Amino acid sequence: MSLMENPETPAARAVAGGAAEAVASVAADTPPRWDMTPVYPALKSTEFERDFRSLIDGITSLAALFDAEGIGKRDGVTLPASAEVVRAYEAVTTRYNALQDDVRRVRAYLWSFITTDSRNDAAQAKLSELRLHLVTLDLLGVRYTAFLGLLDVEALIATSPVAAAHAFAVRRAAEAARHQLSPDEEELAARLSPGGSTAWGKLHGDITSQLVVSFALREGGEPEPLPMSVIRALATDADRGVRRRAYEAELTAWEKVGVPLAAAMNSIKYEAGTLALRRGWDSPLDAALFNNHIDRATLDAMLSAARASFPDFRRYLRAKAKVFGGERLAWYDLFAPVGDASAARAFAWPEAESFVAENFGAYSPRLRAFAERAFSERWVDAEPRPGKRDGAFCMGVRGDESRILQNYRPSFDGVSTLAHELGHAYHNLCLDGRTHLQRGTPMTLAETASIFCETIIRQAALETASPAEQVVILEGALQGDCQVVVDITSRFLFESHVFAKRQERELSVHELCEAMTDAQKQTYGDGLDEDLLHPYMWAMKPHYYGSSFYNFPYMFGLLFGLGLYAHYQRDPEAFRARYDDLLSATGMDDAATLAARFDIDLRSEAFWASSLSVIRTDIDRLVSLLGA
């Protein structure tokens, strides 16, 4: 899954790098590099340096405006929506929105270099400099929220056209203000973070990225030191013996670094839990639900439907186990290839472009025209090369423009990833014209268009695929679905347990491993061999060491996107008329209100069950094809 706005957050798939200043001259069938010259001529150009300095000056100027207007928290003070207060609100809101547009453009431009060439020291230095100033901007955001907490927001919305246009953001800020500490305490928390949770998170990143495993690629061969990323990638190797040995080597390596990683986990969860409670949240989960624009009833309905679907996923896992001669799947076979990969269609890059454009066109002319524009204007950097990060993401740049990074491989999986990221870009197109505060889409809704577009492409491919090709396509999709529904539930259970226990005392390495395997048993059940689980998944996943409860938004995104696709299938014309409006408003209302536009009740388990039925159909189809 990918990111629409800020590729620096943990939500992004691992990302990527290479020369970004100009379009490379490559053969027609070579995956392209993106073109950033329409944004700025070059990193060291006068135009970029001017805007970079202007952005920094703008942050300083905005801070001065906040001081002049008295923007911030005032103990025991309630402000009426007087003409003077309305004027101050409109002045700072207009300037704040404009400045955030500048941040979006400049940061995306710098990120385009760093992700395509991690050795670009000039871009790294510029981004590091910018980050220091963005701390100031973040603190201004805290003050802005506190200021709105002083106001009668309904009176403000009724009085100010700017507030009326940002009504959802205004009301959310007023609610968020009730969960702020005093200004001095909020600043102290922000200042201490680099030496607290941020430092522990960095320790996790440093340890895991530098972890080396002694491993022989051929059984009986000479072991060699390999990065953990390489060992993890062997989970997809066609040789089962290699997968098994890589799994065993991985667990041994995690055990050796378990103590410092447990210390990081304990410290981060204690800080997050303490701050959430001090800010007046019942739990860190409640804070996460608020940030994702959903409520507990919605989460409970979704998780209940997910649990009800586990027998179907276990049926899929057992069918896959039979391919490898067993009754229960070993953890090291979860990502093993199934089917004859040589029978699957290989998509050269031009074929990928035409396949996506043609099948997007079957949905709507606008979606097809958008994809063709993205290709013709070189928005995609798809060529794998040294120095470029792995994975894929989409980032908004300016206006309706985005840039997409992937490491394209000539397969259906590569085409599917392209469609997914173009979905994010289409979402950005629909958000064009919205201000920064109106564009603030939570993780729960950020996958809406990407899942929808990915589903369009998968269904189109299945219509014409041979049985052998269908196995490869379906297995690839179900691997991901199983992770998002089953494994993410296990992660949610694990994180809930850790938060609850950490308020009492620290958890040992053994206790963290025990909690992880218990969560896996509760979710995977008899689909997996209980003697071959992964007790150190808590050590591997970086998200545990960043934001709290990162997990459930991914499930929401998948199932909401599939639910919308089911609505499209039932009434295509009515759906098209409302879909783009929904995408343009994902930052302007809560998820339940937006879903109601399609008569969807997110608090009803029936909706989530209907989305999961789409996956069940794929499971039935694959099990039948495998003869299991």
C-alpha positions as CSV (number, residue, x, y, z in Angstrom):
1,M,0.0,0.0,0.0
2,S,1.1,3.4,-0.7
3,L,1.1,7.0,0.2
4,M,-0.5,10.0,-1.5
5,E,1.1,12.9,0.2
6,N,4.2,12.5,2.4
7,P,6.5,9.6,1.5
8,E,8.5,10.1,4.7
9,T,5.9,8.4,6.9
10,P,5.9,4.7,7.8
11,A,2.8,4.2,5.6
12,A,4.8,4.2,2.4
13,R,5.9,1.0,0.8
14,A,9.7,0.9,0.8
15,V,10.6,3.5,-1.8
16,A,13.2,4.4,-4.5
17,G,15.9,6.6,-6.2
18,G,18.0,7.5,-9.5
19,A,18.6,10.6,-11.6
20,A,15.5,12.7,-11.4
21,E,16.5,16.0,-13.0
22,A,15.7,14.9,-16.6
23,V,14.0,12.2,-18.5
24,A,16.5,9.5,-19.3
25,S,17.0,8.6,-22.9
26,V,16.1,4.9,-23.0
27,A,14.8,2.3,-25.3
28,A,11.0,2.3,-26.0
29,D,10.4,-0.9,-24.0
30,T,12.6,0.2,-21.0
31,P,10.6,1.3,-17.9
32,P,10.7,5.1,-17.8
33,R,12.3,7.6,-15.3
34,W,10.1,10.4,-14.1
35,D,10.6,14.0,-15.3
36,M,10.9,16.6,-12.6
37,T,12.0,19.5,-14.9
38,P,8.5,20.9,-15.2
39,V,8.7,21.5,-11.4
40,Y,12.2,23.0,-11.3
41,P,15.0,22.9,-14.0
42,A,17.5,21.3,-11.6
43,L,18.2,20.9,-7.9
44,K,20.9,23.6,-8.0
45,S,18.8,25.9,-10.2
46,T,18.1,29.5,-9.2
47,E,14.4,28.8,-9.3
48,F,14.6,26.0,-6.7
49,E,16.9,27.9,-4.4
50,R,14.6,30.9,-4.6
51,D,11.6,28.8,-3.6
52,F,13.5,26.9,-0.9
53,R,14.6,30.1,0.8
54,S,11.1,31.6,0.3
55,L,9.6,28.6,2.1
56,I,11.9,29.0,5.1
57,D,11.2,32.7,5.2
58,G,7.5,31.8,4.9
59,I,7.7,29.6,8.0
60,T,9.4,32.4,10.0
61,S,6.8,34.9,8.7
62,L,3.9,32.6,9.7
63,A,5.4,32.2,13.2
64,A,5.5,36.0,13.5
65,L,1.9,36.3,12.3
66,F,0.9,33.7,14.9
67,D,2.6,35.8,17.6
68,A,1.0,39.0,16.4
69,E,-2.5,37.5,16.3
70,G,-2.1,35.6,19.6
71,I,-2.7,32.2,18.1
72,G,-2.3,29.5,20.7
73,K,-3.8,28.2,23.9
74,R,-4.9,30.6,26.7
75,D,-5.9,29.0,30.0
76,G,-9.3,29.8,31.2
77,V,-10.1,31.9,28.1
78,T,-13.0,31.5,25.7
79,L,-13.1,33.7,22.6
80,P,-16.3,34.9,20.9
81,A,-16.5,34.8,17.1
82,S,-16.0,38.6,17.0
83,A,-15.0,40.4,13.8
84,E,-11.4,40.6,15.1
85,V,-11.2,36.9,16.0
86,V,-12.7,36.0,12.6
87,R,-10.2,38.2,10.8
88,A,-7.3,36.6,12.7
89,Y,-8.6,33.1,12.0
90,E,-9.0,33.8,8.3
91,A,-5.6,35.4,8.0
92,V,-3.6,32.6,9.6
93,T,-5.7,29.9,7.9
94,T,-5.2,31.3,4.4
95,R,-1.4,31.8,5.0
96,Y,-1.1,28.3,6.6
97,N,-2.8,26.6,3.6
98,A,-0.7,28.4,1.1
99,L,2.5,27.6,3.0
100,Q,1.7,23.9,3.2
101,D,1.3,23.8,-0.6
102,D,4.8,25.2,-0.9
103,V,6.0,22.5,1.6
104,R,4.3,19.8,-0.5
105,R,6.0,20.9,-3.7
106,V,9.5,21.5,-2.3
107,R,9.6,18.4,-0.2
108,A,8.3,16.2,-3.1
109,Y,11.0,17.6,-5.4
110,L,13.7,16.8,-2.9
111,W,12.2,13.4,-2.2
112,S,12.3,12.6,-6.0
113,F,16.1,12.8,-5.8
114,I,16.6,10.9,-2.6
115,T,14.3,8.0,-3.4
116,T,15.9,7.5,-6.8
117,D,19.5,8.0,-5.7
118,S,20.1,7.5,-2.0
119,R,23.7,8.8,-2.5
120,N,22.6,12.2,-3.6
121,D,24.3,14.2,-0.8
122,A,23.1,17.6,-2.0
123,A,19.4,16.5,-1.9
124,Q,19.9,14.8,1.5
125,A,21.5,17.9,2.9
126,K,18.6,20.1,1.7
127,L,16.0,17.8,3.1
128,S,17.8,17.7,6.4
129,E,17.8,21.5,6.5
130,L,14.1,21.7,5.6
131,R,13.2,19.2,8.3
132,L,14.6,21.5,11.0
133,H,12.2,24.2,9.9
134,L,9.3,21.9,9.6
135,V,9.6,21.2,13.3
136,T,8.6,24.9,13.8
137,L,5.7,24.5,11.4
138,D,4.5,21.4,13.3
139,L,4.5,23.4,16.5
140,L,2.5,26.2,14.8
141,G,0.0,23.5,13.9
142,V,-0.3,22.6,17.6
143,R,-0.9,26.3,18.4
144,Y,-3.5,26.6,15.6
145,T,-5.4,23.6,17.0
146,A,-5.3,25.1,20.5
147,F,-6.6,28.4,19.2
148,L,-9.6,26.8,17.6
149,G,-10.2,25.1,20.9
150,L,-10.9,28.5,22.4
151,L,-13.7,29.4,20.0
152,D,-17.3,28.7,19.6
153,V,-16.7,26.8,16.4
154,E,-20.3,26.7,15.3
155,A,-20.5,30.5,15.6
156,L,-17.2,30.8,13.7
157,I,-18.5,28.5,10.9
158,A,-21.7,30.6,10.7
159,T,-19.8,33.8,10.5
160,S,-16.7,33.1,8.4
161,P,-16.8,31.8,4.8
162,V,-13.3,30.4,5.3
163,A,-14.4,28.5,8.3
164,A,-17.5,27.3,6.6
165,A,-15.4,25.9,3.7
166,H,-13.2,24.1,6.3
167,A,-16.1,23.1,8.7
168,F,-14.9,19.6,9.2
169,A,-11.3,20.6,9.9
170,V,-12.5,23.3,12.3
171,R,-14.7,20.9,14.3
172,R,-12.0,18.3,14.4
173,A,-9.4,20.8,15.6
174,A,-11.8,21.9,18.4
175,E,-12.1,18.2,19.5
176,A,-8.3,17.7,19.1
177,A,-7.7,20.8,21.3
178,R,-9.5,19.1,24.1
179,H,-6.8,16.4,24.0
180,Q,-3.8,18.8,24.1
181,L,-1.5,19.3,27.1
182,S,-0.6,22.8,28.1
183,P,1.5,24.7,25.5
184,D,4.7,24.3,27.6
185,E,4.0,20.5,28.0
186,E,3.3,20.1,24.3
187,E,6.5,21.9,23.4
188,L,8.4,19.8,25.9
189,A,7.0,16.6,24.5
190,A,8.0,17.7,21.0
191,R,11.5,18.7,22.1
192,L,12.0,15.5,24.1
193,S,10.8,13.2,21.3
194,P,14.2,13.1,19.4
195,G,15.7,11.7,22.5
196,G,12.7,9.5,23.4
197,S,10.4,7.6,21.0
198,T,12.1,9.0,17.9
199,A,15.5,7.8,19.1
200,W,14.2,4.4,20.0
201,G,12.6,4.2,16.6
202,K,15.9,5.2,15.0
203,L,17.7,2.5,17.0
204,H,15.3,-0.1,15.6
205,G,15.9,1.2,12.1
206,D,19.7,1.2,12.6
207,I,19.8,-2.3,14.0
208,T,17.5,-3.9,11.5
209,S,19.0,-2.2,8.5
210,Q,22.5,-3.2,9.5
211,L,21.6,-6.8,10.6
212,V,23.7,-9.3,8.7
213,V,22.9,-13.0,8.6
214,S,25.4,-15.8,7.8
215,F,23.7,-17.9,5.1
216,A,24.6,-20.3,2.3
217,L,22.4,-19.8,-0.7
218,R,23.1,-23.4,-1.7
219,E,22.7,-26.1,0.9
220,G,26.1,-27.3,1.9
221,G,27.7,-24.3,0.4
222,E,29.9,-21.7,2.0
223,P,28.0,-19.3,4.2
224,E,28.3,-15.6,3.4
225,P,27.1,-12.5,5.2
226,L,23.8,-11.3,3.8
227,P,21.6,-8.3,4.8
228,M,18.4,-9.2,6.6
229,S,16.5,-7.7,3.6
230,V,18.0,-10.4,1.4
231,I,17.2,-13.2,3.8
232,R,13.6,-11.9,4.1
233,A,13.3,-11.8,0.3
234,L,14.1,-15.5,0.1
235,A,10.6,-16.2,1.5
236,T,9.5,-16.0,-2.2
237,D,12.2,-18.4,-3.5
238,A,11.0,-21.2,-5.6
239,D,13.2,-23.7,-3.7
240,R,11.4,-24.8,-0.5
241,G,14.7,-25.9,1.1
242,V,16.1,-22.4,0.6
243,R,12.9,-20.9,2.1
244,R,13.1,-23.2,5.1
245,R,16.8,-22.5,5.8
246,A,16.3,-18.7,5.4
247,Y,13.4,-18.8,7.9
248,E,15.5,-20.6,10.4
249,A,18.5,-18.3,9.9
250,E,16.2,-15.3,10.2
251,L,14.8,-16.4,13.6
252,T,18.3,-17.0,14.9
253,A,19.4,-13.5,13.8
254,W,16.3,-11.8,15.4
255,E,17.0,-13.7,18.7
256,K,20.5,-12.2,18.8
257,V,19.2,-8.6,18.7
258,G,16.0,-9.3,20.7
259,V,17.1,-7.4,23.8
260,P,17.7,-4.0,22.3
261,L,14.6,-4.3,20.1
262,A,12.5,-5.2,23.1
263,A,13.9,-2.2,24.9
264,A,12.9,0.0,22.0
265,M,9.4,-1.5,21.8
266,N,8.8,-1.1,25.6
267,S,10.0,2.5,25.6
268,I,8.0,3.6,22.6
269,K,4.8,2.0,23.8
270,Y,5.2,3.3,27.3
271,E,5.7,6.9,26.0
272,A,2.8,6.6,23.5
273,G,0.5,5.2,26.1
274,T,1.4,7.7,28.8
275,L,1.0,10.7,26.4
276,A,-2.4,9.4,25.2
277,L,-3.7,9.1,28.7
278,R,-2.3,12.5,29.8
279,R,-4.0,14.0,26.7
280,G,-7.4,12.6,27.9
281,W,-7.8,9.7,25.5
282,D,-9.2,6.5,27.0
283,S,-6.4,4.6,25.2
284,P,-3.9,5.0,22.4
285,L,-6.5,3.2,20.2
286,D,-9.0,5.9,20.7
287,A,-6.5,8.5,19.5
288,A,-5.7,6.4,16.4
289,L,-9.4,6.0,15.6
290,F,-9.9,9.8,15.8
291,N,-6.9,10.4,13.5
292,N,-8.3,7.9,11.0
293,H,-11.8,9.5,11.0
294,I,-13.7,6.4,12.3
295,D,-15.2,5.3,15.6
296,R,-15.1,2.2,17.7
297,A,-18.4,0.8,16.4
298,T,-16.9,0.9,12.8
299,L,-13.7,-0.8,13.9
300,D,-15.6,-3.5,15.9
301,A,-17.9,-4.2,12.9
302,M,-14.9,-4.6,10.5
303,L,-12.9,-6.8,12.9
304,S,-15.9,-9.0,13.6
305,A,-16.5,-9.5,9.9
306,A,-12.8,-10.3,9.5
307,R,-12.9,-12.9,12.2
308,A,-15.9,-14.5,10.5
309,S,-13.9,-14.7,7.3
310,F,-10.9,-16.6,8.8
311,P,-12.3,-20.1,7.9
312,D,-12.2,-19.0,4.2
313,F,-8.6,-17.8,4.5
314,R,-7.6,-21.0,6.3
315,R,-9.2,-23.0,3.5
316,Y,-6.9,-21.1,1.1
317,L,-3.9,-21.7,3.3
318,R,-4.6,-25.4,3.5
319,A,-5.1,-25.6,-0.2
320,K,-1.7,-24.0,-0.6
321,A,-0.2,-26.4,1.9
322,K,-1.2,-29.3,-0.2
323,V,0.8,-27.9,-3.1
324,F,3.8,-28.5,-0.9
325,G,2.7,-31.9,0.3
326,G,1.4,-30.9,3.7
327,E,-1.9,-30.4,5.6
328,R,-0.9,-27.2,7.4
329,L,1.2,-24.4,5.8
330,A,4.6,-23.6,7.3
331,W,5.3,-19.9,7.8
332,Y,8.2,-20.1,5.3
333,D,5.7,-21.2,2.6
334,L,3.3,-18.2,3.1
335,F,4.9,-16.3,0.3
336,A,6.0,-19.2,-1.8
337,P,5.2,-19.0,-5.5
338,V,2.3,-21.3,-6.6
339,G,1.6,-22.2,-10.2
340,D,3.8,-22.1,-13.3
341,A,5.2,-18.6,-13.4
342,S,6.5,-19.3,-16.9
343,A,2.9,-19.7,-18.1
344,A,2.0,-16.2,-16.9
345,R,2.1,-13.3,-19.4
346,A,5.1,-11.1,-19.4
347,F,4.2,-7.5,-19.8
348,A,6.9,-5.3,-21.4
349,W,6.5,-1.7,-20.3
350,P,4.6,-0.5,-23.4
351,E,2.2,-3.4,-22.9
352,A,1.7,-2.4,-19.3
353,E,0.8,1.2,-20.3
354,S,-1.7,0.1,-22.9
355,F,-3.3,-2.6,-20.8
356,V,-3.8,-0.2,-17.9
357,A,-5.1,2.6,-20.1
358,E,-7.5,0.3,-22.1
359,N,-9.0,-1.2,-19.0
360,F,-9.2,2.1,-17.1
361,G,-11.1,3.2,-20.2
362,A,-13.7,0.5,-19.7
363,Y,-14.5,2.2,-16.4
364,S,-14.5,5.8,-17.6
365,P,-12.9,8.0,-20.3
366,R,-11.7,10.4,-17.6
367,L,-9.7,7.6,-15.8
368,R,-8.2,6.5,-19.1
369,A,-7.2,10.0,-20.2
370,F,-5.6,10.6,-16.8
371,A,-3.5,7.4,-17.1
372,E,-2.4,8.4,-20.6
373,R,-1.5,11.9,-19.3
374,A,0.6,10.4,-16.5
375,F,2.5,8.3,-19.1
376,S,3.0,11.0,-21.7
377,E,4.1,13.6,-19.1
378,R,6.5,11.1,-17.5
379,W,5.1,11.0,-14.0
380,V,6.3,7.4,-13.4
381,D,9.8,6.3,-12.4
382,A,9.7,2.6,-13.0
383,E,13.2,1.5,-14.1
384,P,15.0,-0.6,-11.4
385,R,18.6,0.6,-11.0
386,P,21.4,0.8,-8.3
387,G,20.8,3.4,-5.7
388,K,17.0,3.4,-6.1
389,R,15.0,2.1,-3.2
390,D,12.8,-0.9,-3.5
391,G,8.9,-0.9,-3.5
392,A,6.4,1.6,-4.8
393,F,4.6,4.8,-3.8
394,C,2.7,7.8,-5.1
395,M,3.3,11.4,-4.0
396,G,1.4,14.5,-4.8
397,V,3.6,17.3,-6.1
398,R,1.5,20.3,-7.0
399,G,-2.0,21.0,-8.1
400,D,-3.3,17.8,-9.8
401,E,0.2,16.5,-10.5
402,S,1.7,13.4,-8.8
403,R,4.8,11.3,-9.3
404,I,4.8,7.5,-9.1
405,L,7.8,5.3,-8.1
406,Q,8.0,1.6,-8.6
407,N,10.6,-1.0,-9.6
408,Y,8.9,-2.5,-12.5
409,R,9.2,-6.2,-13.4
410,P,7.5,-7.4,-16.6
411,S,4.8,-9.4,-14.9
412,F,1.2,-9.0,-14.0
413,D,2.3,-8.1,-10.5
414,G,4.1,-5.1,-11.9
415,V,1.0,-4.0,-13.9
416,S,-1.1,-4.4,-10.8
417,T,1.3,-2.2,-8.8
418,L,1.2,0.4,-11.5
419,A,-2.6,0.5,-11.5
420,H,-2.6,0.8,-7.7
421,E,-0.3,3.8,-7.7
422,L,-2.2,5.4,-10.5
423,G,-5.2,5.1,-8.3
424,H,-3.5,7.2,-5.7
425,A,-2.6,9.7,-8.4
426,Y,-6.2,9.8,-9.6
427,H,-7.3,10.5,-6.0
428,N,-4.8,13.4,-6.0
429,L,-6.4,14.6,-9.2
430,C,-9.9,14.6,-7.6
431,L,-8.4,16.5,-4.6
432,D,-7.1,19.3,-6.8
433,G,-8.6,22.6,-5.9
434,R,-8.9,21.6,-2.2
435,T,-6.8,23.5,0.3
436,H,-4.2,21.7,2.5
437,L,-6.7,21.5,5.4
438,Q,-9.4,20.1,3.1
439,R,-7.1,17.6,1.5
440,G,-6.1,15.8,4.8
441,T,-7.1,12.3,3.9
442,P,-6.6,9.7,6.7
443,M,-4.9,6.3,6.1
444,T,-8.3,4.6,6.2
445,L,-9.5,6.5,3.1
446,A,-6.2,6.9,1.3
447,E,-6.4,3.5,-0.3
448,T,-9.9,3.9,-1.7
449,A,-8.9,4.7,-5.3
450,S,-5.8,2.5,-5.4
451,I,-7.7,-0.6,-4.3
452,F,-10.5,0.2,-6.8
453,C,-8.1,0.7,-9.7
454,E,-6.1,-2.4,-8.8
455,T,-9.3,-4.4,-8.7
456,I,-10.3,-3.2,-12.2
457,I,-7.1,-4.4,-13.6
458,R,-7.2,-7.8,-11.8
459,Q,-10.7,-8.6,-13.0
460,A,-9.8,-7.6,-16.6
461,A,-6.7,-9.9,-16.5
462,L,-8.7,-12.8,-15.1
463,E,-11.3,-12.6,-17.9
464,T,-8.8,-13.5,-20.6
465,A,-6.2,-15.5,-18.6
466,S,-5.6,-19.2,-19.1
467,P,-6.1,-21.4,-16.1
468,A,-2.4,-21.5,-15.4
469,E,-2.3,-17.7,-15.5
470,Q,-5.3,-17.4,-13.3
471,V,-3.5,-19.4,-10.6
472,V,-0.6,-17.0,-10.6
473,I,-2.8,-13.9,-10.6
474,L,-5.2,-15.2,-7.9
475,E,-2.4,-16.5,-5.6
476,G,-0.6,-13.1,-5.8
477,A,-3.8,-11.3,-4.9
478,L,-4.7,-13.7,-2.1
479,Q,-1.3,-13.5,-0.6
480,G,-1.8,-9.8,-0.1
481,D,-5.4,-10.1,1.0
482,C,-4.4,-12.7,3.7
483,Q,-1.8,-10.4,5.0
484,V,-4.2,-7.4,5.2
485,V,-7.1,-9.3,6.8
486,V,-5.6,-12.1,8.8
487,D,-2.0,-11.0,9.6
488,I,-3.0,-7.4,10.3
489,T,-5.6,-8.7,12.8
490,S,-2.8,-10.6,14.5
491,R,-0.8,-7.4,14.6
492,F,-3.7,-5.5,16.1
493,L,-4.2,-8.1,18.8
494,F,-0.5,-8.1,19.6
495,E,-0.2,-4.3,19.8
496,S,-3.4,-4.1,22.0
497,H,-1.8,-6.6,24.3
498,V,1.5,-4.8,24.5
499,F,-0.1,-1.4,25.2
500,A,-2.2,-2.9,28.0
501,K,0.7,-4.8,29.7
502,R,3.3,-2.0,29.2
503,Q,1.4,0.3,31.5
504,E,2.1,-2.3,34.3
505,R,5.7,-3.2,33.5
506,E,8.2,-4.0,30.8
507,L,7.7,-7.1,28.7
508,S,10.7,-9.5,28.1
509,V,11.8,-10.8,24.7
510,H,10.2,-14.1,25.6
511,E,6.9,-12.4,26.5
512,L,6.8,-10.4,23.3
513,C,7.5,-13.6,21.3
514,E,4.8,-15.4,23.2
515,A,2.2,-12.6,22.6
516,M,3.1,-12.6,18.9
517,T,2.6,-16.4,18.4
518,D,-0.6,-16.3,20.4
519,A,-2.0,-13.7,18.1
520,Q,-0.9,-15.7,15.1
521,K,-2.7,-18.8,16.5
522,Q,-5.9,-16.8,17.1
523,T,-6.0,-15.6,13.5
524,Y,-4.3,-18.2,11.2
525,G,-5.7,-21.1,13.3
526,D,-5.4,-24.4,11.6
527,G,-4.3,-22.8,8.3
528,L,-0.7,-22.7,9.6
529,D,1.5,-25.3,11.3
530,E,1.6,-24.1,15.0
531,D,5.2,-25.4,15.3
532,L,6.3,-23.2,12.4
533,L,5.1,-19.7,13.2
534,H,7.1,-16.4,13.4
535,P,7.6,-15.3,17.0
536,Y,9.8,-12.3,16.0
537,M,7.4,-10.5,13.7
538,W,7.3,-7.8,16.3
539,A,11.0,-7.2,15.8
540,M,10.8,-7.1,12.1
541,K,7.8,-4.7,11.5
542,P,9.0,-1.1,11.6
543,H,5.5,0.2,12.1
544,Y,5.4,-0.9,15.8
545,Y,8.3,1.5,16.4
546,G,6.5,4.5,14.7
547,S,2.8,5.4,14.8
548,S,0.4,3.6,17.1
549,F,-2.1,1.1,15.7
550,Y,-0.9,1.6,12.1
551,N,-2.5,-1.7,11.3
552,F,-6.3,-1.5,11.0
553,P,-6.3,1.4,8.4
554,Y,-4.8,-1.0,5.9
555,M,-7.7,-3.5,6.4
556,F,-10.2,-0.7,6.2
557,G,-8.7,0.6,2.9
558,L,-8.8,-2.8,1.3
559,L,-12.3,-3.7,2.3
560,F,-13.8,-0.2,1.7
561,G,-12.2,-0.2,-1.8
562,L,-13.6,-3.7,-2.5
563,G,-17.0,-2.7,-1.2
564,L,-17.1,0.3,-3.5
565,Y,-16.2,-2.0,-6.4
566,A,-19.1,-4.2,-5.6
567,H,-21.4,-1.1,-5.7
568,Y,-19.9,-0.2,-9.1
569,Q,-20.7,-3.7,-10.4
570,R,-24.3,-3.4,-9.3
571,D,-25.0,0.0,-10.9
572,P,-22.1,1.4,-12.9
573,E,-23.7,4.6,-14.1
574,A,-25.0,5.8,-10.7
575,F,-21.6,4.9,-9.2
576,R,-19.5,6.9,-11.6
577,A,-21.6,10.0,-11.0
578,R,-20.7,10.0,-7.3
579,Y,-17.3,8.4,-7.1
580,D,-15.1,11.3,-8.0
581,D,-17.1,13.6,-5.6
582,L,-16.4,11.1,-2.9
583,L,-12.6,11.1,-3.7
584,S,-12.6,14.9,-3.6
585,A,-14.1,15.0,-0.2
586,T,-12.0,12.4,1.7
587,G,-10.5,15.1,3.9
588,M,-13.8,17.0,4.4
589,D,-15.9,14.5,6.5
590,D,-15.6,11.4,8.6
591,A,-15.6,8.0,6.9
592,A,-19.1,7.0,8.0
593,T,-20.7,10.2,6.5
594,L,-18.8,9.8,3.2
595,A,-19.8,6.1,3.0
596,A,-23.4,7.0,3.5
597,R,-23.4,8.7,0.1
598,F,-23.4,5.2,-1.3
599,D,-25.9,3.9,1.3
600,I,-23.1,2.1,3.1
601,D,-23.3,1.7,6.8
602,L,-19.8,1.2,8.1
603,R,-21.1,0.3,11.5
604,S,-22.9,-2.7,10.1
605,E,-20.9,-6.0,9.9
606,A,-23.0,-6.8,6.8
607,F,-21.1,-4.2,4.7
608,W,-17.7,-5.6,5.6
609,A,-18.9,-9.1,5.0
610,S,-20.0,-8.1,1.5
611,S,-16.5,-6.8,0.8
612,L,-15.0,-10.0,2.1
613,S,-17.3,-12.0,-0.1
614,V,-15.3,-10.6,-3.1
615,I,-12.2,-12.2,-1.6
616,R,-14.1,-15.4,-0.9
617,T,-15.0,-15.7,-4.6
618,D,-11.3,-15.5,-5.4
619,I,-10.5,-18.2,-2.8
620,D,-13.2,-20.5,-4.2
621,R,-11.8,-20.0,-7.7
622,L,-8.2,-20.7,-6.7
623,V,-9.0,-23.7,-4.6
624,S,-10.9,-25.2,-7.5
625,L,-8.0,-24.5,-9.9
626,L,-5.6,-26.2,-7.5
627,G,-7.9,-29.2,-7.2
628,A,-7.8,-28.8,-3.4
